[in-house]
């Protein structure tokens, strides 16, 4: 739930600016270490203004939007597609967001309808080195 007193970060993903409560990411160790604090442990100055957003290079804006849907919605049982859940899987694995990762594994698996999707699932598991998912797919 978004609180009116939350501190917001401005994150730039590709050419899109996202204004996100800091509380959504500050407890994600990997994300916090990479983006919110510098190597010396000092808080970075990026993310407070439109002119100096926190840049998430190498992340796709559409994929990031999918992750935010799951993080922000209290009801993550919504109508997201297989492709959207694979985006959530990718980013939750990258930033070691275990509860979201586990949910994404279940959702991706539940949405596989045919052999082509199982093949795509195997490719994704190989690309992302997801052992849990690969075992299910095989």
RABEL-V792284 format. One record per residue. N is the residue number from 1. RES is the residue in one small letter. PSI is psi in whole degrees, -180 to 180 (* if undefined). OMEGA is omega in whole degrees, -180 to 180 (* if undefined). D_CENTER is the distance of its C-alpha to the mean C-alpha in Angstrom with 2 decimals. Layout:
((N	RES	PSI	OMEGA	D_CENTER) (N	RES	PSI	OMEGA	D_CENTER))
This chain:
((1	x	136	-180	17.46) (2	x	129	-180	17.82) (3	x	141	-179	20.90) (4	x	-22	-179	23.27) (5	x	0	180	23.62) (6	x	146	170	19.99) (7	x	136	-178	19.58) (8	x	144	171	17.29) (9	x	144	172	15.53) (10	x	118	-178	15.71) (11	x	131	177	12.95) (12	x	121	177	13.97) (13	x	114	-169	11.84) (14	x	-125	-178	14.67) (15	x	12	-175	17.34) (16	x	133	175	15.41) (17	x	131	177	15.51) (18	x	133	175	13.25) (19	x	112	-169	15.00) (20	x	136	175	12.86) (21	x	131	-179	14.55) (22	x	-31	-178	14.37) (23	x	-22	-180	14.54) (24	x	-26	-177	10.94) (25	x	-14	-173	10.00) (26	x	-19	178	13.51) (27	x	5	176	13.57) (28	x	101	-172	10.72) (29	x	-50	-176	13.32) (30	x	-46	180	11.73) (31	x	-45	-178	9.93) (32	x	-43	-179	13.25) (33	x	-38	-176	15.38) (34	x	-44	-168	14.01) (35	x	-34	-172	13.67) (36	x	-22	-179	15.58) (37	x	143	179	18.59) (38	x	179	-178	20.81) (39	x	-25	-180	22.51) (40	x	3	179	25.28) (41	x	-4	178	23.15) (42	x	144	178	23.93) (43	x	137	179	21.48) (44	x	157	-178	20.68) (45	x	-9	178	22.16) (46	x	150	173	19.45) (47	x	-1	-177	17.52) (48	x	-18	-179	20.56) (49	x	159	175	22.09) (50	x	-32	-177	21.56) (51	x	-22	-179	23.61) (52	x	66	180	21.54) (53	x	165	173	17.84) (54	x	115	-176	15.24) (55	x	129	177	14.46) (56	x	79	-179	11.27) (57	x	145	178	13.36) (58	x	4	179	12.46) (59	x	137	179	9.24) (60	x	133	-177	10.12) (61	x	-41	180	10.39) (62	x	-40	178	10.46) (63	x	-42	179	7.23) (64	x	-40	178	5.62) (65	x	-40	178	8.12) (66	x	-44	178	7.23) (67	x	-43	180	4.05) (68	x	-37	177	6.77) (69	x	-44	-179	9.32) (70	x	-40	-178	8.49) (71	x	-39	-173	8.28) (72	x	-39	-179	11.33) (73	x	133	174	13.33) (74	x	-27	178	15.48) (75	x	94	-179	16.28) (76	x	18	177	13.34) (77	x	15	-174	16.14) (78	x	-165	-171	16.21) (79	x	37	179	17.11) (80	x	147	-178	14.00) (81	x	172	176	15.19) (82	x	-45	-180	14.85) (83	x	-42	179	13.30) (84	x	-41	178	10.61) (85	x	-33	177	9.91) (86	x	-32	174	10.04) (87	x	-44	178	7.29) (88	x	-42	179	5.07) (89	x	-48	-178	7.20) (90	x	-51	-176	6.96) (91	x	-36	179	3.71) (92	x	-31	175	4.52) (93	x	-45	-178	7.81) (94	x	-40	-177	7.75) (95	x	12	176	7.14) (96	x	53	179	9.21) (97	x	78	-169	7.84) (98	x	-49	-179	10.80) (99	x	-38	179	11.39) (100	x	-39	176	8.20) (101	x	-48	180	8.74) (102	x	-42	178	12.33) (103	x	-43	-179	11.92) (104	x	-40	176	10.12) (105	x	-48	-179	13.03) (106	x	-42	-177	15.49) (107	x	-42	179	14.41) (108	x	-47	-179	14.42) (109	x	-42	-178	17.69) (110	x	-23	-176	19.21) (111	x	-1	179	18.74) (112	x	123	-173	20.49) (113	x	-24	-174	23.84) (114	x	178	-176	25.80) (115	x	-33	178	26.50) (116	x	-39	179	24.81) (117	x	-34	175	21.45) (118	x	-39	177	22.22) (119	x	-44	177	22.99) (120	x	-39	179	19.74) (121	x	-41	177	17.97) (122	x	-41	178	20.11) (123	x	-45	-180	19.27) (124	x	-43	-179	15.51) (125	x	-35	178	16.30) (126	x	-46	180	18.60) (127	x	-44	-176	16.43) (128	x	-2	-179	13.56) (129	x	50	-180	16.32) (130	x	98	-178	15.23) (131	x	-43	-180	18.54) (132	x	-46	-175	17.90) (133	x	-39	180	17.05) (134	x	-42	179	19.84) (135	x	-39	177	22.36) (136	x	-43	-176	21.65) (137	x	-34	-179	21.93) (138	x	*	*	25.17))
